[in-house]
């Protein structure tokens, strides 16, 4: 955690952790989020904060791939797989909702420096995480309505309920986990 994310390069260790984080996320979303909101398409994602937290803790690229892989695993395990929607719109936008908050906040700095002022970190992290989460919801809803025939605003409302509330826990999860994951963070190059 001593260097900004932009100075590290992708390694095999990163790829292994992308898969581990993605599968863990997908399994938690499929089996730890049992409340369906739109049958066959959307459920209350209790653990939606995981991927933005991974982005902050292990770098934006790690967050992106954990979100993308997690979406595909969740869709396959939960029976929500809609081929073009899941692989393109949902996977990519969920990945970006994990990567972009960390990218914006951690450019040319370290996580330790950013979380030094906890109140400022909570406010900024909450703003960026919810903003990019809302953008993800708008794009994903458009794709879902196109591929399933569901009403766009119906999708926006229910996906918003499913994701925004859990995403709002991101800064608190990062503050809780950052000091506890110092050893793991030194093993995984931040990208």
C-alpha positions as CSV (number, residue, x, y, z in Angstrom):
1,X,0.0,0.0,0.0
2,X,3.0,2.3,-0.1
3,X,2.8,3.1,-3.8
4,X,-0.1,4.6,-5.9
5,X,-2.1,2.0,-7.9
6,X,-0.8,3.3,-11.3
7,X,2.8,2.2,-10.6
8,X,2.2,-1.5,-10.4
9,X,1.8,-4.0,-13.3
10,X,-0.5,-6.9,-13.8
11,X,0.8,-10.2,-12.5
12,X,-0.4,-13.8,-12.3
13,X,-1.1,-13.2,-8.6
14,X,-3.5,-10.5,-9.6
15,X,-5.3,-12.8,-12.0
16,X,-5.6,-15.5,-9.4
17,X,-7.1,-13.0,-6.9
18,X,-9.5,-11.6,-9.6
19,X,-10.9,-15.1,-10.0
20,X,-11.0,-15.7,-6.2
21,X,-12.7,-12.3,-5.5
22,X,-15.1,-12.8,-8.4
23,X,-16.2,-16.3,-7.5
24,X,-16.5,-15.3,-3.8
25,X,-18.6,-12.3,-4.8
26,X,-20.8,-14.4,-7.2
27,X,-21.4,-17.1,-4.6
28,X,-22.3,-14.5,-1.9
29,X,-24.7,-12.7,-4.3
30,X,-26.3,-16.0,-5.4
31,X,-26.7,-17.6,-2.0
32,X,-26.3,-14.8,0.5
33,X,-28.9,-12.5,-1.1
34,X,-32.1,-14.5,-1.0
35,X,-34.7,-11.7,-1.5
36,X,-35.9,-11.6,-5.2
37,X,-37.2,-8.3,-6.4
38,X,-37.8,-9.0,-10.1
39,X,-38.3,-12.8,-10.4
40,X,-35.7,-14.2,-12.8
41,X,-33.8,-10.9,-13.1
42,X,-33.0,-9.0,-9.9
43,X,-32.6,-9.7,-6.2
44,X,-31.6,-7.6,-3.2
45,X,-27.8,-7.8,-3.4
46,X,-27.0,-7.7,0.3
47,X,-23.3,-7.8,-0.6
48,X,-23.1,-5.2,-3.3
49,X,-20.5,-3.3,-1.3
50,X,-17.9,-6.0,-1.8
51,X,-16.7,-5.1,-5.3
52,X,-16.2,-1.3,-4.7
53,X,-14.4,-2.3,-1.4
54,X,-12.2,-4.7,-3.4
55,X,-11.5,-1.7,-5.8
56,X,-10.4,0.4,-2.9
57,X,-8.4,-2.3,-1.1
58,X,-6.7,-4.0,-4.0
59,X,-6.9,-1.5,-6.8
60,X,-9.5,-0.5,-9.5
61,X,-8.5,-3.2,-11.9
62,X,-9.0,-5.8,-9.2
63,X,-12.4,-4.3,-8.5
64,X,-13.4,-4.3,-12.1
65,X,-12.6,-8.0,-12.7
66,X,-14.1,-9.1,-9.4
67,X,-17.3,-7.3,-10.3
68,X,-17.3,-8.7,-13.8
69,X,-16.5,-12.3,-12.8
70,X,-18.8,-12.0,-9.8
71,X,-21.7,-11.0,-12.0
72,X,-21.2,-13.9,-14.4
73,X,-20.9,-16.4,-11.5
74,X,-23.9,-14.9,-9.7
75,X,-26.0,-15.1,-12.9
76,X,-25.1,-18.7,-13.6
77,X,-25.6,-19.9,-10.0
78,X,-28.7,-17.9,-9.4
79,X,-30.4,-18.7,-12.7
80,X,-30.3,-15.0,-13.8
81,X,-28.1,-15.5,-16.8
82,X,-29.3,-13.6,-19.8
83,X,-26.5,-14.1,-22.4
84,X,-25.9,-10.7,-24.0
85,X,-27.1,-8.7,-21.0
86,X,-25.0,-10.5,-18.4
87,X,-21.8,-10.7,-20.5
88,X,-21.9,-7.2,-21.8
89,X,-24.0,-4.6,-20.0
90,X,-24.4,-6.1,-16.5
91,X,-20.8,-7.5,-16.2
92,X,-19.1,-4.5,-17.6
93,X,-21.2,-1.9,-15.7
94,X,-20.9,-3.7,-12.4
95,X,-17.2,-4.0,-12.9
96,X,-16.9,-0.3,-13.7
97,X,-19.0,0.6,-10.6
98,X,-16.3,-1.1,-8.6
99,X,-13.3,0.3,-10.5
100,X,-14.2,3.9,-11.0
101,X,-14.8,5.1,-7.4
102,X,-11.3,3.7,-6.4
103,X,-9.7,5.1,-9.6
104,X,-11.1,8.6,-9.0
105,X,-10.1,8.7,-5.3
106,X,-6.8,6.8,-5.5
107,X,-5.1,8.5,-8.5
108,X,-1.5,9.5,-7.5
109,X,-2.1,8.6,-3.9
110,X,-2.4,5.6,-1.6
111,X,-5.3,4.2,0.3
112,X,-3.5,5.0,3.6
113,X,-3.3,8.6,2.7
114,X,-6.9,8.7,1.5
115,X,-8.4,7.1,4.6
116,X,-6.2,9.2,7.0
117,X,-9.1,11.7,7.2
118,X,-11.9,9.3,8.0
119,X,-14.8,11.8,7.7
120,X,-13.6,13.1,4.4
121,X,-13.0,9.6,3.1
122,X,-16.5,8.5,4.1
123,X,-18.1,11.5,2.4
124,X,-16.1,11.2,-0.8
125,X,-16.3,7.4,-1.0
126,X,-20.0,7.5,-0.4
127,X,-20.5,10.1,-3.1
128,X,-18.4,8.3,-5.8
129,X,-19.6,4.8,-5.0
130,X,-23.3,5.8,-5.1
131,X,-22.8,8.0,-8.2
132,X,-21.1,5.2,-10.2
133,X,-23.6,2.7,-8.7
134,X,-26.5,4.8,-10.0
135,X,-24.8,5.1,-13.5
136,X,-24.5,1.3,-13.5
137,X,-28.2,1.0,-12.6
138,X,-29.3,3.2,-15.5
139,X,-27.2,1.3,-18.0
140,X,-28.0,-2.1,-16.7
141,X,-31.7,-1.3,-16.6
142,X,-31.6,-0.2,-20.2
143,X,-30.0,-3.5,-21.2
144,X,-32.4,-5.6,-19.0
145,X,-35.4,-3.8,-20.4
146,X,-34.2,-4.3,-24.0
147,X,-33.4,-8.0,-23.6
148,X,-36.3,-9.0,-21.4
149,X,-39.1,-6.6,-22.3
150,X,-39.4,-5.3,-18.8
151,X,-40.3,-1.6,-18.4
152,X,-37.1,0.6,-18.1
153,X,-38.2,2.6,-15.1
154,X,-39.5,-0.5,-13.4
155,X,-35.9,-1.9,-13.7
156,X,-34.3,1.3,-12.5
157,X,-36.4,1.4,-9.4
158,X,-35.9,-2.3,-8.4
159,X,-32.2,-2.5,-9.4
160,X,-31.7,0.8,-7.5
161,X,-33.3,-0.7,-4.4
162,X,-31.2,-3.8,-4.9
163,X,-27.9,-2.1,-5.2
164,X,-27.8,1.5,-3.8
165,X,-28.4,0.7,-0.2
166,X,-25.7,-2.0,0.1
167,X,-23.3,0.1,-2.0
168,X,-23.6,2.9,0.6
169,X,-21.8,0.6,3.1
170,X,-18.6,0.7,1.0
171,X,-16.7,3.4,3.0
172,X,-17.4,1.7,6.3
173,X,-16.4,-1.7,5.0
174,X,-13.1,-0.2,3.6
175,X,-12.3,1.5,6.9
176,X,-13.0,-1.7,8.7
177,X,-11.0,-4.0,6.5
178,X,-8.1,-1.8,5.4
179,X,-6.1,-2.3,8.6
180,X,-7.0,-5.9,8.9
181,X,-5.8,-6.8,5.4
182,X,-2.4,-5.1,5.4
183,X,-0.6,-8.5,5.0
184,X,-2.7,-9.6,2.1
185,X,-2.4,-6.2,0.4
186,X,1.4,-6.5,0.4
187,X,1.0,-9.9,-1.4
188,X,-1.2,-8.6,-4.2
189,X,0.2,-5.9,-6.4
190,X,-2.3,-3.0,-6.5
191,X,-3.5,-2.3,-10.0
